[in-house]
Amino acid sequence: MPGTAARADDGILQLLCGIVPALDALLGCPQSTTTAAASDAPAPSPAPSPPQPTVRSADAVRATAPIVRFAPDLLLVTFREAATRPQIVALLRSLGARLARTIPKIGVSVVHAPPGRRNAVQGALRRSPLVLGAQRDPVLQALDTTPNDELWPSQWGLRQLDLPQAWDLTQGAASVIVAVVDTGVDAGHPDLRDAVLPGLDITRGGTDASDDEGHGTAVAGIIAARTDNFAGQAGVCWNCVLLPVKVLDANGAGDTSTVAAGIVRAVDLGARVINLSLGGPVPTQALADAVAYAQQKDVVVVAAAGNSATAAPFYPAAYPGVVAVAASDPGTRLYPWSDYGDWVGLAAPGCNVAPALDGGYRDFCGTSSATPIVAGLAALAVSAAPAATNAEIVAALEKASSPIGQGVRYGDVRAVETLEALGIRAPARVLTTTITGSLSRAVPTRRFARAVAPGRVAVSLFFTGSGSLAVTVTTPGGTRLARRSGESPLRLSVRSGGGLLRFLLSGAQAKHRFTLTLAGAQ
């Protein structure tokens, strides 16, 4: 196993070779080299400045607004079964309203009323003998899994991929190992604690895979920084674990035989995904065989396409079956420094927040930064579909990508669509209706009628004051579906074929304020 100290000067030279082809002759680069170098974006072509990683904890989480909002011009109306359409149309016309649409299966009519008269129209409809109920149409807020990490507002790339929606489906599994074959990993970084397995140092031998360059630590954080911990950044795969395999020295360089050995060891140690944010312009049989070995063991291999702004193949990314990753910008176009070509399959955001060796964070740009996003997404996919093969995971990434024009064969990766391509879908949305009011000795009962979708409806009654109340659910024909009585809270569940349900609250012997909530899946 070759050492690295004696090769330091050569390593620096090899690191530059192939990155800017026009300079190769000036640098005296050999015509062929087996060096695999970490592919950071080169200085001559700086990336557009991404949002700075400022800490803004106050807006790190998309809060659910406690204030109820309603559509200013819509009402949800349930007409009596005996009401005819001409009667309904005439009633609405007399009120200056009109029928916008109907949902016949659940007996709901959507009525458009002038915004300034909506409440007056609602009151008139409630008083009409043709109407069972009329309510304002609440505006629902879309929710997704938004992490509370301080730097989340700066992580435009993960939001661009719709990762918050993917995290609704899976946040990764601790059983999924992602190998970071790189300069090592700083396992002591606050955002990587408990995320890093004991690793290997292929360059010198032994198990000390600590990072003396910083590149591998940045890669590791993008893949699996601990997330939703009120600090630092969010990782793509929250719960996946990292296997550091050190194959590059303190100058970010290493020969292909060392990299090939690292790939093989990562496979043998159980890696399901291997991240290779490194490469060079010359193929070797050793590296090709190592990649093939990983693929035979059903491991997903993800590699950086390079930062030379060229279509010339870059290895190992250009080997068959490897997921080659270019770098896209906030406008979902390739950065000008990113490599491209028919051999490049996918793109991902190329400038990201990443952990630094000093325990802080840095802006990290290059295809080296884009690659761990795809590796993390592959790990999420494996977490959600553990029986999926390497070929199925790669096919899902490709099928789900969004075309971005010339430069890559498929497009920019998409998180939710990748999971859906593997048959992982969100559970049914739960729609809720909340009714509030009061009961007293003078008004001991309240009746309500609400239209519900087919399926199971969860009913919850919360109320203040001592004593018991009862909630009874019936069909419009009077058939009792369920009844529950007792102290707050009361919970019950009924199955409905869709349409109108009636709710009776009764039993008040004292003053009670109540909230009745109906929740059903759509």
Buried (B, 14 or more C-beta within 10 A) or exposed (E): EEEBEEBEEBBBBBBBBBBBBEBBEEBEBEEEBBBBBBBBBBEEBEBEEBBEBEBEBEEBBBEEEEEEEBBEBBBBBBBBEEBEEEBBEEBBEEBEBEBBEBEEEBBBBBBBBBEEBBEBBBEBBBEBEBBBBBBBBBEEEEEBBBBBBBBBBBBBBBBBBBBBBBBBBBBBBEEBBBBBBBBBBBBEBEBBEEBBBEBBBBBEEEEEBBBBBBBBBBBBBBBBBBBBBEBBBBBBBBBBBBBBBBBBBBBBBBBBBBBBBBBBBBBEBBBBBBBBBBBBBBBBEBBBBBBBBBBEBBBBBBBBBBBBBBBEBBBBBBBEEBBBBBBBBBEBBBBEBBBBBEBBBBBBBBBBBBBBBEEEBBBBBBBBBBBBBBBBBBBBBBBBBEEBEBEBBBBBBBBBBBEBEEBBBBBBBBBBBBBBBBEBEEEEEEBEBEBEBBBEEEEBEBEBBBBBBBEEBBBBBBBEBEBBBBBBBBBBEEEEBBBBEEEBEBEBBBEBEBBBBBBBBBBBBEBBEBBBBBBBBE
